[in-house]
Amino acid sequence: MKGFCPTALRSHKKSLYISLGLFFLFSLFWSSRHIPTSTQAFRAVLHAGSNSFGLPYTAAILYLIRLEDASDLLDSLASVKRNLPGPPWPVILFHTGDFDEEGPRIELVDNVYNHLGANNASKEFTERIEFVKLDWRLPEGISPDVNVVNPVFAHQWPGYHHMCSFFSTQIFSHPRLKDLTYYMRLDTDSLFTAPLCYDPIEVIHHRQRSYGYVFIGSEPQWVTSGMWALVQNYTNTHPSVDKQLRLNNWKWSHRNEDGDESLDFSGYGTNLEIVNLGAFRRRDIREWLDAIESYPEGIYKWRWGDAPLRYATVQMFFDVEKDTELLCGIRYTHPWNEHKHCPCVPLDQMALPAN
């Protein structure tokens, strides 16, 4: 047969096999290094039953993230990986559009992997990460024109105000959290600074708490205008709330002739909080949260924050002695808040709550 060359054919086949082999090895290397941005299989394990990881509860770690905060987030996630004990719960990254495209998601997860180091169980940690889009809209009655609303914090309107609204009233009913018992919320600049001697979520469960926090601060009056009045009016028509506030030694503010309040409104440091979702889904609490939403100017004009609103909610509906836990044993820092540390007591040395 004219032109037939067995030697050339064998050489061609050899080159083909080498190319295929190199492609296979490259694919294997890339798949082992490249981290998927979906945790559907992992979530399926969590949703399959309440005894995931052999525990009678489920949980997740939450962040609200923006592309511009990615650098801070890397440090925060690294501090979680290095210092937070407990099961490998999902790390849910809520966002409002910055991570719609696959490219930014892949880049962020790869950066987390590289930031942790390849030999530090980084792949397993990054496989816990998932991205969840939030669709935020202005409530009825609030103009989309910032000049019409003239809000406090106009330079961060409406994004910051959306955030306050989401964490104050909406998060408890978010579909992604439907099957969870607890969530731990962190900010992108939250940092655990030393290994914990306990799993804080396990502490909340073991001690039968509804809310865990690391400090209580206060909000300046220029971001709580009208908040005292809302709580007072609601209390006046809900005797059970009035009773609970009295039991919690709630102190009311009084306004002087100039319109200034005698007290600043207290607030939990919500940049690190642990929430028992079932406890906050009670009907009476939902009615209170609806009352907050029925006055959207509170958040969207006066910039009421989730910290004082969370404080009011807990004080109005929970026994703070029995239902809350001060987690001061956590070594933790946040740029805007300082808190006092106490000795970290291992869980097996903590007393069970009295029935």
KEKE-3310 file (N, C-alpha, C; in steps of 0.2 Angstrom, whole numbers, plus 5000, padded with zeros to 4 digits):
npx = (5004:5004:5013:5010:5017:5023:5032:5031:5017:5017:5025:5016:5005:5012:5015:5002:4997:5005:5001:4988:4990:4997:4987:4978:4985:4986:4973:4970:4978:4973:4960:4962:4967:4959:4945:4928:4914:4902:4892:4883:4882:4887:4878:4867:4870:4868:4855:4849:4845:4843:4853:4866:4884:4883:4876:4863:4858:4859:4870:4877:4890:4889:4892:4890:4895:4905:4913:4924:4928:4935:4948:4949:4940:4947:4957:4948:4941:4952:4955:4944:4946:4958:4956:4943:4934:4925:4912:4913:4904:4893:4900:4892:4891:4883:4878:4875:4875:4888:4895:4889:4893:4903:4917:4922:4918:4925:4938:4938:4937:4948:4958:4956:4960:4973:4978:4976:4985:4992:4994:4986:4974:4966:4958:4948:4942:4938:4929:4917:4912:4899:4889:4876:4864:4856:4841:4838:4826:4819:4807:4789:4783:4795:4805:4815:4824:4837:4838:4825:4822:4832:4841:4849:4866:4868:4878:4880:4868:4856:4862:4868:4857:4849:4856:4855:4841:4839:4847:4840:4826:4823:4831:4829:4819:4824:4826:4837:4841:4832:4832:4841:4847:4855:4864:4879:4885:4896:4906:4915:4927:4929:4938:4945:4957:4964:4965:4950:4944:4932:4918:4908:4895:4891:4891:4880:4870:4871:4869:4857:4853:4846:4852:4868:4882:4896:4898:4890:4886:4883:4872:4873:4863:4859:4857:4846:4834:4818:4817:4815:4802:4795:4797:4791:4778:4774:4776:4766:4754:4755:4755:4763:4775:4779:4779:4790:4801:4801:4805:4818:4824:4824:4828:4820:4822:4821:4814:4821:4817:4823:4822:4832:4837:4838:4845:4856:4853:4855:4865:4868:4883:4883:4892:4897:4888:4877:4863:4848:4838:4825:4820:4819:4809:4797:4779:4775:4787:4788:4777:4781:4793:4787:4780:4791:4795:4783:4785:4795:4803:4811:4822:4826:4827:4831:4841:4841:4850:4854:4860:4855:4841:4841:4845:4834:4824:4828:4828:4814:4807:4814:4821:4834:4843:4842:4841:4851:4869:4884:4898:4912:4924:4929:4942:4943:4942:4936:4936:4927:4923:4926:4929:4927:4938:4936:4941:4943:4932:4932:4919:4915:4917:4907:4892:4876:4860:4848:4833)
npy = (4994:5010:5023:5019:5018:5010:5012:5026:5027:5020:5029:5040:5035:5033:5046:5050:5042:5047:5060:5059:5053:5063:5072:5066:5065:5079:5082:5075:5080:5094:5092:5087:5098:5109:5116:5112:5123:5121:5113:5102:5088:5087:5094:5086:5076:5082:5086:5074:5068:5071:5066:5068:5067:5060:5068:5076:5087:5100:5112:5128:5139:5156:5169:5186:5192:5203:5206:5216:5213:5202:5199:5201:5191:5179:5179:5178:5165:5157:5158:5152:5139:5135:5137:5134:5121:5106:5098:5097:5108:5116:5131:5145:5157:5171:5182:5196:5197:5199:5187:5180:5175:5161:5162:5172:5165:5153:5159:5164:5153:5145:5154:5154:5141:5141:5151:5144:5134:5120:5108:5107:5101:5108:5107:5099:5108:5119:5112:5113:5125:5136:5146:5157:5166:5182:5190:5206:5218:5235:5239:5240:5257:5263:5274:5272:5283:5290:5303:5307:5298:5302:5296:5290:5286:5288:5287:5273:5268:5258:5247:5244:5245:5236:5225:5226:5224:5211:5203:5206:5202:5193:5182:5171:5164:5160:5150:5142:5139:5131:5117:5118:5117:5126:5142:5150:5166:5176:5190:5197:5202:5196:5187:5173:5171:5162:5144:5136:5130:5123:5117:5130:5129:5117:5119:5128:5120:5109:5116:5120:5133:5147:5158:5164:5174:5186:5198:5213:5228:5246:5257:5272:5286:5293:5283:5276:5282:5283:5269:5266:5270:5261:5249:5251:5254:5242:5234:5239:5234:5220:5210:5199:5201:5212:5207:5198:5207:5214:5203:5201:5212:5224:5241:5256:5270:5288:5302:5318:5336:5341:5331:5321:5305:5296:5285:5275:5263:5246:5233:5217:5210:5206:5202:5191:5178:5165:5156:5148:5142:5137:5142:5156:5156:5155:5159:5171:5178:5180:5188:5200:5203:5205:5217:5226:5226:5232:5245:5252:5263:5263:5255:5258:5272:5277:5269:5258:5246:5228:5224:5231:5228:5214:5213:5219:5209:5197:5201:5203:5191:5180:5172:5178:5173:5160:5156:5162:5163:5169:5169:5171:5164:5163:5167:5181:5193:5209:5223:5234:5231:5228:5216:5208:5195:5178:5164:5150:5137:5120:5110:5098:5101:5110:5115:5107:5114:5118:5110)
npz = (5000:4995:5003:5016:5032:5045:5055:5057:5061:5073:5080:5080:5088:5100:5104:5105:5116:5126:5127:5131:5143:5150:5150:5158:5170:5173:5175:5186:5196:5196:5200:5212:5219:5215:5222:5224:5223:5228:5241:5240:5242:5255:5262:5260:5268:5280:5280:5280:5292:5310:5317:5312:5312:5323:5333:5342:5335:5323:5314:5308:5302:5299:5288:5281:5266:5256:5240:5242:5255:5255:5259:5273:5276:5273:5284:5295:5292:5293:5306:5312:5307:5313:5327:5332:5339:5336:5326:5308:5303:5290:5281:5278:5266:5265:5252:5242:5228:5223:5222:5212:5200:5194:5193:5203:5215:5214:5214:5227:5235:5232:5236:5250:5252:5248:5258:5270:5268:5260:5267:5278:5280:5272:5260:5264:5273:5264:5257:5264:5262:5256:5245:5246:5239:5243:5241:5242:5245:5246:5259:5258:5256:5258:5250:5235:5233:5240:5244:5247:5257:5267:5276:5292:5292:5278:5268:5268:5263:5254:5258:5271:5279:5275:5279:5293:5294:5289:5298:5310:5309:5298:5296:5304:5297:5285:5271:5269:5282:5287:5291:5302:5319:5326:5323:5321:5320:5312:5309:5294:5298:5311:5323:5330:5342:5349:5352:5357:5372:5372:5362:5356:5351:5355:5369:5371:5367:5376:5388:5387:5381:5373:5367:5363:5367:5367:5372:5379:5373:5370:5361:5352:5354:5342:5333:5337:5338:5342:5346:5359:5362:5353:5359:5372:5369:5363:5374:5383:5378:5379:5391:5395:5390:5397:5410:5408:5405:5418:5426:5421:5426:5418:5413:5410:5399:5400:5393:5392:5392:5381:5372:5373:5378:5394:5395:5385:5373:5375:5368:5361:5356:5341:5331:5334:5338:5344:5340:5344:5333:5334:5345:5343:5333:5339:5340:5347:5347:5333:5331:5337:5329:5317:5321:5322:5308:5303:5305:5295:5294:5306:5304:5291:5290:5302:5305:5314:5323:5321:5333:5345:5343:5344:5357:5363:5359:5365:5379:5380:5378:5384:5398:5405:5413:5413:5399:5391:5387:5392:5383:5388:5389:5377:5366:5357:5345:5338:5327:5331:5343:5360:5373:5389:5395:5402:5412:5402:5403:5402:5394:5400:5413:5416:5424:5422:5417:5430:5431)
capx = (5000:5008:5012:5009:5023:5021:5036:5028:5011:5019:5027:5010:5001:5015:5014:4995:4996:5009:4997:4982:4993:4998:4981:4975:4988:4985:4966:4970:4981:4969:4954:4964:4969:4954:4940:4921:4910:4895:4892:4877:4883:4888:4872:4862:4871:4865:4847:4846:4842:4845:4859:4872:4890:4881:4874:4855:4857:4863:4872:4881:4893:4886:4894:4888:4901:4906:4920:4929:4930:4937:4955:4947:4937:4952:4959:4943:4940:4958:4955:4939:4949:4963:4954:4936:4933:4918:4910:4914:4898:4894:4901:4887:4893:4878:4880:4869:4877:4895:4897:4884:4897:4907:4924:4923:4917:4931:4944:4938:4938:4955:4962:4955:4964:4980:4979:4977:4991:4989:4995:4983:4967:4963:4953:4942:4938:4935:4923:4912:4910:4894:4887:4869:4862:4851:4838:4835:4822:4816:4800:4784:4783:4802:4807:4822:4828:4840:4837:4818:4822:4836:4842:4855:4871:4866:4883:4879:4861:4852:4865:4869:4851:4846:4859:4852:4834:4840:4849:4835:4820:4822:4836:4826:4814:4828:4825:4843:4842:4825:4833:4846:4845:4859:4869:4884:4886:4903:4908:4921:4933:4929:4944:4947:4964:4967:4961:4945:4944:4926:4914:4903:4888:4890:4890:4874:4865:4872:4867:4850:4852:4843:4856:4875:4885:4902:4898:4885:4888:4877:4871:4872:4856:4857:4855:4841:4828:4811:4817:4813:4795:4792:4797:4787:4771:4773:4775:4760:4749:4757:4757:4768:4782:4780:4781:4797:4805:4802:4809:4825:4827:4824:4827:4817:4824:4816:4816:4820:4813:4827:4822:4837:4835:4842:4849:4858:4850:4860:4865:4872:4888:4880:4897:4898:4882:4875:4856:4844:4833:4818:4818:4817:4803:4790:4774:4775:4792:4787:4773:4786:4797:4782:4779:4797:4794:4778:4788:4801:4807:4815:4828:4828:4828:4834:4847:4841:4854:4852:4862:4850:4835:4842:4845:4827:4820:4830:4825:4807:4804:4818:4824:4841:4847:4842:4841:4857:4875:4890:4904:4918:4930:4931:4947:4940:4943:4933:4938:4923:4920:4930:4925:4932:4938:4936:4944:4939:4930:4929:4912:4914:4917:4901:4886:4870:4855:4843:4826)
capy = (5000:5016:5029:5016:5018:5007:5016:5033:5026:5018:5035:5044:5032:5034:5053:5051:5040:5051:5066:5057:5051:5069:5076:5062:5067:5086:5083:5072:5085:5099:5090:5086:5105:5114:5115:5114:5129:5118:5108:5099:5082:5088:5097:5081:5072:5086:5086:5067:5067:5075:5063:5069:5067:5057:5073:5077:5094:5102:5119:5131:5145:5161:5176:5190:5194:5207:5205:5220:5211:5195:5198:5200:5184:5174:5178:5175:5158:5154:5158:5147:5132:5134:5138:5132:5114:5104:5095:5101:5111:5120:5138:5148:5163:5174:5188:5200:5197:5199:5180:5176:5171:5155:5165:5175:5160:5149:5162:5165:5146:5144:5159:5151:5135:5143:5154:5139:5129:5114:5102:5109:5099:5114:5104:5097:5114:5122:5109:5115:5132:5136:5152:5158:5173:5185:5195:5211:5223:5239:5237:5245:5263:5266:5277:5271:5289:5291:5310:5307:5295:5306:5291:5290:5282:5289:5284:5266:5266:5255:5240:5243:5245:5229:5220:5226:5221:5204:5199:5207:5199:5189:5177:5165:5160:5159:5143:5138:5137:5128:5111:5118:5119:5132:5145:5154:5171:5180:5195:5195:5204:5192:5183:5169:5173:5156:5138:5136:5123:5119:5119:5134:5127:5111:5122:5131:5114:5106:5120:5122:5140:5150:5163:5164:5180:5187:5205:5218:5235:5251:5260:5279:5288:5295:5277:5272:5286:5280:5262:5265:5271:5255:5243:5253:5253:5235:5231:5241:5230:5213:5209:5193:5204:5217:5203:5195:5212:5215:5198:5202:5219:5229:5248:5260:5276:5293:5308:5325:5342:5342:5325:5316:5299:5296:5279:5273:5257:5241:5229:5212:5210:5201:5200:5184:5176:5158:5157:5142:5144:5135:5147:5162:5155:5155:5164:5177:5182:5182:5194:5206:5205:5209:5224:5230:5227:5236:5252:5251:5269:5262:5252:5261:5279:5279:5265:5254:5240:5222:5223:5233:5224:5207:5214:5219:5203:5192:5203:5203:5185:5175:5172:5179:5169:5152:5155:5165:5161:5173:5164:5175:5160:5163:5172:5183:5201:5212:5230:5239:5229:5225:5212:5205:5188:5175:5158:5145:5131:5114:5108:5092:5104:5115:5112:5106:5119:5115:5109)
capz = (5000:4994:5008:5022:5036:5051:5060:5058:5064:5080:5083:5081:5093:5106:5106:5107:5122:5131:5128:5135:5150:5153:5152:5164:5177:5175:5177:5193:5200:5196:5203:5219:5221:5214:5227:5222:5227:5231:5246:5240:5245:5262:5264:5260:5274:5286:5279:5280:5299:5315:5321:5308:5316:5330:5338:5341:5333:5317:5315:5303:5303:5294:5286:5276:5263:5250:5237:5245:5262:5255:5262:5280:5277:5273:5290:5299:5291:5295:5313:5313:5305:5318:5334:5333:5339:5335:5320:5302:5300:5284:5282:5273:5265:5262:5248:5238:5221:5222:5220:5207:5194:5196:5194:5210:5220:5213:5216:5234:5239:5230:5240:5256:5252:5249:5264:5275:5267:5257:5271:5284:5279:5268:5255:5268:5276:5259:5254:5269:5260:5251:5244:5246:5237:5246:5237:5247:5242:5250:5261:5255:5260:5258:5243:5233:5232:5246:5246:5250:5264:5271:5282:5295:5288:5271:5264:5267:5262:5259:5260:5278:5282:5273:5283:5299:5294:5288:5304:5315:5308:5293:5296:5307:5292:5279:5269:5270:5289:5289:5295:5307:5326:5328:5319:5324:5315:5312:5304:5290:5302:5317:5323:5336:5343:5352:5352:5362:5376:5371:5356:5359:5349:5360:5376:5370:5367:5383:5394:5385:5380:5367:5364:5366:5365:5370:5376:5379:5373:5369:5354:5353:5353:5335:5329:5341:5338:5342:5348:5366:5361:5350:5364:5377:5366:5362:5381:5386:5375:5379:5398:5396:5389:5403:5415:5407:5406:5425:5429:5419:5428:5413:5415:5405:5398:5401:5389:5395:5388:5375:5368:5374:5382:5400:5394:5379:5372:5376:5362:5361:5351:5336:5326:5336:5342:5343:5340:5344:5329:5336:5351:5340:5329:5342:5337:5350:5345:5326:5331:5339:5324:5313:5323:5320:5301:5301:5305:5292:5295:5311:5302:5285:5290:5308:5306:5320:5321:5324:5340:5350:5342:5346:5364:5365:5358:5370:5385:5380:5378:5387:5405:5403:5418:5411:5392:5388:5389:5391:5381:5389:5388:5370:5365:5351:5344:5333:5327:5333:5350:5365:5378:5394:5395:5408:5411:5398:5407:5398:5394:5405:5420:5417:5427:5418:5420:5434:5428)
cpx = (5005:5007:5011:5016:5022:5025:5033:5021:5012:5021:5021:5006:5005:5014:5007:4994:5000:5004:4991:4984:4994:4992:4977:4978:4987:4978:4966:4973:4976:4963:4956:4965:4963:4948:4933:4918:4903:4896:4886:4877:4884:4882:4867:4863:4868:4858:4844:4843:4846:4851:4865:4878:4888:4878:4866:4854:4861:4865:4876:4884:4891:4891:4890:4894:4900:4913:4925:4931:4933:4944:4953:4944:4942:4955:4954:4942:4946:4958:4950:4942:4954:4961:4947:4935:4926:4917:4911:4907:4899:4896:4897:4889:4887:4881:4874:4871:4884:4898:4892:4888:4902:4914:4925:4923:4923:4937:4944:4940:4945:4960:4962:4960:4971:4982:4980:4983:4988:4990:4991:4975:4963:4957:4947:4938:4935:4929:4916:4909:4904:4892:4880:4867:4856:4848:4834:4832:4819:4809:4795:4784:4790:4804:4814:4827:4831:4839:4830:4818:4826:4838:4849:4859:4869:4871:4883:4872:4860:4856:4866:4862:4847:4849:4856:4845:4835:4842:4844:4829:4819:4826:4833:4821:4818:4827:4831:4844:4836:4827:4839:4843:4849:4862:4873:4886:4893:4903:4914:4928:4933:4935:4944:4954:4968:4963:4956:4945:4937:4923:4908:4896:4886:4888:4882:4869:4866:4869:4860:4848:4849:4847:4863:4878:4892:4903:4892:4887:4882:4877:4870:4865:4854:4856:4849:4835:4822:4811:4814:4805:4792:4792:4792:4779:4769:4772:4768:4754:4750:4760:4762:4775:4783:4782:4788:4802:4807:4807:4817:4828:4828:4823:4825:4821:4819:4819:4815:4817:4817:4826:4827:4835:4840:4847:4850:4855:4856:4860:4870:4877:4887:4885:4899:4892:4880:4867:4853:4838:4826:4815:4815:4811:4797:4786:4774:4781:4791:4782:4777:4790:4793:4781:4785:4796:4789:4780:4795:4806:4812:4822:4831:4829:4832:4840:4847:4845:4851:4855:4857:4843:4835:4842:4837:4823:4822:4827:4818:4804:4808:4820:4831:4846:4848:4843:4847:4863:4881:4896:4910:4924:4933:4937:4946:4941:4939:4935:4934:4921:4926:4926:4930:4932:4938:4939:4940:4938:4928:4922:4911:4914:4911:4895:4880:4865:4850:4836:4821)
cpy = (5006:5021:5026:5016:5016:5011:5023:5032:5024:5024:5039:5041:5033:5041:5054:5048:5044:5057:5065:5056:5058:5073:5073:5065:5074:5086:5080:5077:5091:5098:5089:5093:5109:5112:5117:5119:5127:5113:5104:5092:5082:5090:5091:5076:5075:5085:5079:5065:5071:5072:5064:5070:5064:5062:5074:5084:5095:5110:5121:5137:5150:5167:5179:5193:5198:5205:5210:5218:5204:5194:5197:5193:5179:5173:5176:5168:5154:5153:5153:5140:5130:5133:5135:5125:5112:5101:5100:5104:5115:5127:5141:5155:5167:5180:5190:5201:5197:5192:5176:5172:5166:5158:5167:5169:5155:5152:5163:5158:5144:5148:5156:5145:5137:5147:5150:5135:5123:5108:5103:5107:5105:5112:5102:5103:5118:5119:5110:5121:5132:5144:5153:5165:5175:5190:5200:5216:5228:5238:5242:5251:5267:5268:5274:5277:5290:5299:5311:5304:5299:5301:5293:5285:5282:5286:5277:5263:5264:5248:5239:5242:5238:5224:5220:5223:5213:5200:5201:5203:5194:5182:5170:5161:5159:5152:5139:5135:5133:5121:5112:5120:5125:5135:5149:5159:5174:5185:5193:5197:5201:5188:5179:5169:5167:5150:5138:5129:5120:5121:5124:5132:5121:5114:5125:5125:5110:5109:5123:5129:5141:5155:5163:5170:5181:5194:5208:5225:5240:5254:5268:5281:5290:5289:5273:5276:5283:5272:5261:5265:5264:5250:5245:5252:5246:5232:5233:5237:5222:5212:5204:5196:5209:5213:5200:5201:5214:5209:5198:5209:5224:5236:5252:5267:5282:5299:5314:5330:5343:5336:5320:5311:5299:5290:5278:5266:5252:5237:5223:5212:5205:5199:5193:5182:5169:5158:5150:5144:5143:5140:5153:5162:5154:5161:5170:5181:5184:5188:5200:5208:5208:5216:5228:5231:5231:5244:5252:5257:5267:5260:5256:5268:5280:5274:5261:5248:5234:5220:5225:5229:5217:5208:5214:5213:5198:5194:5203:5196:5179:5177:5173:5175:5162:5151:5158:5163:5166:5169:5168:5171:5160:5169:5175:5191:5203:5220:5235:5237:5227:5221:5209:5198:5185:5168:5153:5138:5125:5112:5103:5095:5109:5111:5112:5111:5115:5115:5113)
cpz = (5000:5000:5015:5026:5043:5057:5062:5062:5072:5084:5085:5087:5100:5108:5108:5114:5128:5132:5132:5142:5154:5155:5158:5171:5178:5178:5184:5197:5201:5200:5211:5223:5221:5219:5224:5226:5229:5236:5246:5243:5252:5265:5265:5266:5280:5286:5280:5287:5304:5319:5317:5313:5323:5335:5337:5339:5327:5318:5309:5305:5298:5294:5281:5273:5257:5247:5240:5252:5261:5258:5270:5281:5277:5280:5295:5298:5293:5303:5316:5312:5311:5325:5336:5333:5337:5328:5314:5299:5294:5286:5276:5272:5261:5258:5244:5231:5219:5220:5216:5202:5197:5197:5201:5215:5220:5216:5224:5238:5238:5235:5248:5257:5252:5255:5270:5274:5265:5262:5278:5284:5276:5264:5259:5271:5270:5256:5259:5266:5255:5251:5243:5245:5241:5242:5241:5243:5248:5252:5258:5260:5260:5251:5241:5232:5239:5249:5249:5257:5269:5277:5286:5292:5280:5266:5263:5266:5255:5261:5267:5282:5281:5277:5290:5299:5293:5295:5310:5315:5304:5293:5299:5302:5286:5277:5270:5277:5291:5293:5300:5314:5328:5322:5323:5318:5317:5307:5300:5294:5309:5317:5330:5336:5346:5352:5358:5366:5376:5364:5358:5357:5354:5367:5376:5371:5374:5389:5392:5385:5373:5363:5367:5363:5369:5374:5375:5378:5373:5363:5356:5351:5346:5331:5332:5342:5337:5345:5355:5366:5358:5355:5370:5375:5365:5369:5384:5384:5376:5386:5399:5395:5394:5409:5414:5408:5414:5428:5427:5421:5423:5415:5409:5405:5399:5397:5392:5390:5382:5370:5369:5379:5388:5400:5387:5379:5371:5369:5363:5355:5346:5331:5329:5341:5340:5344:5340:5340:5331:5341:5348:5334:5332:5339:5340:5348:5337:5326:5333:5333:5318:5314:5321:5312:5299:5302:5302:5292:5301:5309:5296:5285:5296:5310:5312:5318:5324:5331:5345:5349:5344:5354:5367:5365:5364:5377:5386:5381:5381:5394:5404:5408:5415:5403:5388:5391:5387:5389:5382:5389:5381:5369:5358:5351:5338:5333:5331:5341:5354:5371:5383:5394:5402:5407:5406:5402:5402:5399:5400:5413:5421:5420:5422:5421:5424:5430:5432)
residu = (MET:LYS:GLY:PHE:CYS:PRO:THR:ALA:LEU:ARG:SER:HIS:LYS:LYS:SER:LEU:TYR:ILE:SER:LEU:GLY:LEU:PHE:PHE:LEU:PHE:SER:LEU:PHE:TRP:SER:SER:ARG:HIS:ILE:PRO:THR:SER:THR:GLN:ALA:PHE:ARG:ALA:VAL:LEU:HIS:ALA:GLY:SER:ASN:SER:PHE:GLY:LEU:PRO:TYR:THR:ALA:ALA:ILE:LEU:TYR:LEU:ILE:ARG:LEU:GLU:ASP:ALA:SER:ASP:LEU:LEU:ASP:SER:LEU:ALA:SER:VAL:LYS:ARG:ASN:LEU:PRO:GLY:PRO:PRO:TRP:PRO:VAL:ILE:LEU:PHE:HIS:THR:GLY:ASP:PHE:ASP:GLU:GLU:GLY:PRO:ARG:ILE:GLU:LEU:VAL:ASP:ASN:VAL:TYR:ASN:HIS:LEU:GLY:ALA:ASN:ASN:ALA:SER:LYS:GLU:PHE:THR:GLU:ARG:ILE:GLU:PHE:VAL:LYS:LEU:ASP:TRP:ARG:LEU:PRO:GLU:GLY:ILE:SER:PRO:ASP:VAL:ASN:VAL:VAL:ASN:PRO:VAL:PHE:ALA:HIS:GLN:TRP:PRO:GLY:TYR:HIS:HIS:MET:CYS:SER:PHE:PHE:SER:THR:GLN:ILE:PHE:SER:HIS:PRO:ARG:LEU:LYS:ASP:LEU:THR:TYR:TYR:MET:ARG:LEU:ASP:THR:ASP:SER:LEU:PHE:THR:ALA:PRO:LEU:CYS:TYR:ASP:PRO:ILE:GLU:VAL:ILE:HIS:HIS:ARG:GLN:ARG:SER:TYR:GLY:TYR:VAL:PHE:ILE:GLY:SER:GLU:PRO:GLN:TRP:VAL:THR:SER:GLY:MET:TRP:ALA:LEU:VAL:GLN:ASN:TYR:THR:ASN:THR:HIS:PRO:SER:VAL:ASP:LYS:GLN:LEU:ARG:LEU:ASN:ASN:TRP:LYS:TRP:SER:HIS:ARG:ASN:GLU:ASP:GLY:ASP:GLU:SER:LEU:ASP:PHE:SER:GLY:TYR:GLY:THR:ASN:LEU:GLU:ILE:VAL:ASN:LEU:GLY:ALA:PHE:ARG:ARG:ARG:ASP:ILE:ARG:GLU:TRP:LEU:ASP:ALA:ILE:GLU:SER:TYR:PRO:GLU:GLY:ILE:TYR:LYS:TRP:ARG:TRP:GLY:ASP:ALA:PRO:LEU:ARG:TYR:ALA:THR:VAL:GLN:MET:PHE:PHE:ASP:VAL:GLU:LYS:ASP:THR:GLU:LEU:LEU:CYS:GLY:ILE:ARG:TYR:THR:HIS:PRO:TRP:ASN:GLU:HIS:LYS:HIS:CYS:PRO:CYS:VAL:PRO:LEU:ASP:GLN:MET:ALA:LEU:PRO:ALA:ASN)
# end
